[in-house]
């Protein structure tokens, strides 16, 4: 089964384990569930905590650095965060200090899908910076300070859905309608996580969050699906796997998505808002640990009927 990043940091893992054991859940089951649990850092402008960054406003860029752009199209600033002010979460290898800045032209990124209309910039502490003046064509959002709180997230297949609908499993949970891989996951949930509902409620109860922006957690499903399709197509072309029929392709795609979910992490994601663009950036764990934030991939969605 997929193994996520176990949370610890400020002994978050210990906090969760103690609470679960006190509820009477067996230790080995708590360990299995914890492998799928990721903590996120929720950013909210409704809270009263100390600021850890801001949405909009004018960025501080290294002296001499040009405003990030796609060719001759300058990119609006979405968000900037002070890494040193963020809570530490094990498995989320953000830089320990410095500033992360996220730029994106959301309309162009949504239409183009190549990633060229978004940039992530890391400015280490000690860098000489100056407040950058936005090019005249770039809209500047009003600056709003954001504070941080922890949230809990599970992979899509373990998330709780409404009684009649679930984004991963669909509306019909009859085993006959599931793929063999879905049946395998369901069997794992039934046999190895019999207290799933209690564990899920406990995690969400310890770390509730209704933030507008999240750092960390699971990568956007659309991005993972796209990466998986490209990976399989590349293996076919290279002759590493034989050309397959549609049914086999779908099965291989499910397994590849499941594997990639453990390799990739959400760097930043906006909460969907109806009839507005929202963007997420995803990155490999190893690229984030090495501060190769230029490797982050963006995806912008427009929530509409």
C-alpha positions in Angstrom: 0.0 0.0 0.0 1.0 3.6 -0.5 3.0 5.0 2.3 2.6 8.8 2.9 4.9 10.9 5.0 4.5 10.2 8.6 4.0 13.4 10.6 6.2 14.2 13.6 7.8 17.6 13.8 6.9 19.0 17.2 5.9 15.4 18.1 2.7 15.5 16.2 3.0 11.8 15.5 3.3 11.2 19.3 0.4 13.4 20.0 -1.8 11.5 17.5 -0.6 8.1 18.6 -1.3 8.8 22.3 -4.8 10.1 21.5 -5.5 7.1 19.3 -4.2 4.5 21.8 -6.3 6.2 24.6 -9.3 5.6 22.3 -8.6 1.9 22.3 -7.3 1.6 18.8 -4.5 -1.0 18.4 -0.9 0.3 18.0 -0.2 -1.5 14.7 -3.4 0.0 13.1 -2.4 3.5 14.3 1.0 3.0 12.6 -0.6 2.0 9.3 -3.0 4.9 9.3 -0.2 7.4 10.2 1.7 6.4 7.1 -1.0 8.0 5.0 -1.6 11.1 7.2 0.1 14.4 6.2 -0.1 17.6 8.1 -0.6 20.8 6.2 0.1 24.4 7.1 -3.1 26.4 6.6 -2.8 30.1 5.8 -5.7 32.2 6.8 -6.4 35.9 6.9 -9.3 35.5 9.3 -7.2 34.4 12.3 -5.5 36.4 14.9 -2.1 34.7 14.9 1.2 36.3 14.1 1.7 37.0 10.3 3.8 34.4 8.4 3.3 36.0 5.0 0.9 37.8 2.8 -1.4 37.4 -0.1 -0.8 40.1 -2.7 1.1 43.3 -2.1 4.6 44.0 -3.4 7.4 41.5 -3.2 10.9 42.0 -1.9 13.1 40.7 -4.7 16.9 40.3 -4.7 18.5 43.6 -5.8 19.0 43.5 -9.5 16.5 40.7 -10.1 14.0 41.3 -12.8 10.3 40.8 -12.1 9.4 37.2 -12.9 7.8 36.9 -16.4 6.9 34.5 -19.1 8.7 36.0 -22.1 7.6 39.6 -22.1 4.5 38.9 -19.9 5.2 39.8 -16.3 3.5 37.5 -13.8 1.3 38.7 -10.9 2.4 37.9 -7.3 0.0 35.4 -5.7 1.6 34.9 -2.3 4.8 35.2 -0.2 5.6 33.4 3.0 8.4 33.7 5.6 9.7 30.1 5.9 11.3 30.9 9.3 7.9 31.9 10.7 6.1 28.8 9.6 5.5 25.8 12.0 7.8 22.9 11.3 6.2 19.7 10.1 8.3 16.6 9.5 8.0 15.3 5.9 7.5 18.9 4.7 11.1 19.9 3.9 10.6 23.6 3.5 13.6 25.9 3.8 14.3 26.7 7.4 14.5 30.4 6.6 14.1 32.9 3.8 11.1 33.8 1.7 9.1 31.8 -0.9 7.3 33.9 -3.5 4.7 32.5 -5.8 3.9 34.3 -9.1 1.2 33.2 -11.6 -0.9 34.6 -14.4 -3.9 32.4 -13.5 -5.9 32.9 -16.7 -3.0 32.2 -18.9 -1.8 29.3 -16.8 -5.3 27.8 -17.0 -5.5 28.1 -20.8 -1.9 27.1 -21.5 -1.2 24.3 -19.0 2.5 24.3 -19.8 3.6 25.8 -16.5 5.4 28.7 -18.2 3.0 31.3 -16.8 4.0 30.6 -13.1 7.2 30.9 -11.1 8.3 30.1 -7.6 11.2 32.2 -6.3 13.2 31.4 -3.1 15.1 34.3 -1.5 17.5 33.0 1.2 18.0 35.0 4.4 20.9 37.4 4.1 20.1 38.3 0.5 20.1 42.0 -0.2 16.5 42.8 -1.3 14.3 45.7 -2.2 10.6 46.2 -2.6 10.0 45.6 -6.3 7.8 48.0 -8.3 5.3 46.0 -10.4 5.3 46.6 -14.1 2.5 48.7 -15.2 0.5 45.9 -16.8 0.6 43.7 -13.7 -2.5 43.8 -11.4 -1.4 44.1 -7.7 -3.7 42.6 -5.1 -4.2 44.5 -1.9 -1.8 43.1 0.7 -3.4 40.9 3.3 -1.3 39.3 6.1 -1.9 35.6 6.7 -1.4 33.5 9.9 -0.7 29.8 10.1 -2.4 26.8 11.6 -2.0 23.1 11.2 -4.5 20.9 9.3 -4.7 17.2 8.6 -5.0 15.6 5.1 -5.4 12.1 3.8 -5.0 10.8 0.2 -8.1 11.0 -1.9 -9.0 7.3 -1.6 -9.0 7.6 2.2 -10.9 10.8 2.5 -14.4 10.7 3.8 -17.1 11.6 1.2 -20.7 12.4 1.4 -23.1 9.5 1.7 -24.0 9.4 -2.0 -20.8 10.8 -3.6 -17.1 10.5 -3.3 -14.5 12.0 -5.6 -12.4 8.9 -5.8 -14.9 6.0 -5.4 -17.7 7.6 -7.4 -21.4 7.3 -6.6 -21.6 3.5 -6.7 -19.5 1.5 -4.2 -20.6 -1.9 -5.4 -17.5 -4.1 -5.7 -18.6 -5.4 -9.1 -18.2 -1.9 -10.5 -14.8 -1.3 -9.0 -11.5 -1.9 -10.8 -9.3 -4.6 -9.4 -7.0 -2.0 -7.9 -9.9 -0.2 -6.2 -11.0 -3.6 -4.8 -7.5 -4.1 -3.4 -7.6 -0.7 -1.7 -11.0 -1.4 -0.3 -9.9 -4.7 1.1 -6.9 -3.0 2.7 -9.2 -0.5 4.3 -11.5 -3.1 5.6 -8.9 -5.6 6.8 -6.0 -3.3 8.0 -7.9 -0.1 9.0 -11.1 -1.4 10.7 -11.1 1.8 12.9 -10.7 4.1 9.9 -13.7 6.3 10.8 -12.4 6.9 14.3 -8.8 7.5 13.2 -10.0 10.0 10.5 -12.2 11.9 12.9 -9.4 12.0 15.5 -6.9 13.5 13.0 -9.4 16.1 11.8 -10.4 16.9 15.4 -6.8 17.4 16.4 -5.9 19.6 13.5 -9.1 21.3 12.1 -8.6 23.9 9.5 -10.7 26.1 7.3 -7.8 28.1 5.8 -7.9 29.7 2.4 -4.4 28.5 1.3 -2.5 25.3 2.3 1.2 24.5 2.3 1.9 20.8 2.2 -0.5 17.8 1.9 -1.2 15.7 -1.1 -0.6 16.9 -4.6 -3.4 17.9 -6.9 -5.0 14.9 -8.5 -5.1 16.5 -12.0 -1.3 17.0 -11.9 -0.6 13.5 -10.6 -2.8 12.0 -13.3 -1.0 14.0 -16.0 2.5 13.0 -14.7 1.4 9.3 -14.5 0.1 9.4 -18.1 3.4 11.0 -19.3 5.4 8.5 -17.3 3.6 5.5 -18.8 3.8 6.9 -22.3 7.5 7.5 -21.9 8.0 3.9 -20.8 6.1 2.6 -23.7 8.1 4.7 -26.2 11.4 3.6 -24.6 10.3 -0.1 -24.8 10.4 -0.5 -21.0 6.9 -1.8 -21.1 4.9 -3.2 -24.0 2.2 -1.2 -25.7 -1.1 -2.0 -23.9 -4.8 -2.1 -24.5 -7.1 0.5 -23.0 -8.1 -1.8 -20.0 -4.6 -2.6 -19.1 -3.5 1.0 -19.6 -6.3 2.2 -17.1 -5.1 -0.4 -14.5 -1.4 0.6 -14.9 -2.4 4.3 -14.7 -4.2 3.7 -11.4 -1.1 2.0 -9.9 1.2 4.6 -11.2 -0.9 7.5 -9.8 -0.9 5.7 -6.4 2.9 5.4 -6.5 3.5 9.0 -7.6 1.3 10.3 -4.8 4.0 9.3 -2.3 6.8 11.0 -4.4 5.0 14.4 -4.8 3.7 16.9 -2.3 1.6 20.0 -2.6 3.8 23.0 -2.1 0.9 25.5 -2.1 -2.7 25.2 -3.0 -5.6 27.6 -2.9 -9.0 26.5 -1.7 -11.5 26.3 -4.6 -13.8 29.2 -5.0 -16.8 29.0 -7.2 -16.4 31.0 -10.5 -12.9 32.0 -9.7 -9.4 30.8 -10.7 -7.4 28.9 -8.1 -3.9 27.6 -8.4 -1.8 24.8 -6.8 1.9 24.1 -7.0 3.2 20.6 -6.6 6.8 19.4 -6.2 8.8 16.2 -5.6 9.9 15.7 -2.0 13.5 15.5 -3.0 13.3 18.8 -5.0 11.7 20.6 -2.1 14.3 19.3 0.3 17.1 20.7 -1.9 15.2 24.0 -2.3 14.9 23.4 -6.1 11.6 25.2 -6.0 11.9 26.1 -9.7 10.9 22.4 -10.3 7.4 23.0 -8.9 4.6 22.4 -11.3 1.5 24.7 -11.3 -2.0 23.9 -12.2 -4.8 26.5 -12.3 -8.4 25.5 -12.3 -11.6 27.5 -12.9 -14.5 26.3 -10.7 -17.6 26.5 -12.8 -20.7 24.4 -13.5 
